[in-house]
Amino acid sequence: MKIAVLFGSFNPMTNAHISALKKAVEFLKADKGLFVATNGKYLKRKSVKINDAFYLTEEERKDIIVNICNSEQGLEFWGFEMGGTNPKRYKTLAKIQKQYPEAEIYEVQGADKVRSIPKMGDCEEYVSHIKFAVFERDEIDLEKMIENDPLLSQHKAQFTLLPALENGTEISSTEVRRRFYGGEDFSSLVP
């Protein structure tokens, strides 16, 4: 069994989030895709820190994701990232692995996020136990980035490169919030 896992604030969820997880599931020939949302404590702290009043509660985000998953075969809402104001991605993935002990777990992310892996506190354990399905992004040479990093180069077999999302689709919810605040139409970006 293979499971693709996409983390995100989903504040709000965008069509690109859905497309990214569906494409990762398809490319990996995974049995399912799981959405894991940033927990409310961390998201609230981050929203205050960057002075962004747009904040969907855990319950609001869960309802949106569950409703979307009800119409998207093979996609599910798993829950919220563990760790309160200090999220623990690896611990969350380890809990998913415990729930599905026979599964190969792939964390889905953009190439721009890979450079942050060696900066995580539990990076050695994280990168040696989790597989990564990484979308090409922003003309980043992922193979070169991995090769030039001492930790990542030791675990390059853990990385599967996914083709870039079509039309340079931006996964971030930032554009939705920018348009929302600017009074612009954002309906084409959200489900």
Buried (B, 14 or more C-beta within 10 A) or exposed (E): EBBBBBBBBBBBBBBBBBBBBBBBBEBBEBBBBBBBBBBBBBBBEBBEEEEEEBBBEBEBBBEBBEEBBEEBEBBBBBBBBBBEEEBBBBBBBBBBBEEBEEBBBBBBBBBBBBBEBBEBEEBEEBBEBBBBBBBBBEEBEBEEBBEEBEBBEEBEEBBBBBEBBEEEBBBBBBBBBEBBEEEEEBEEBBB
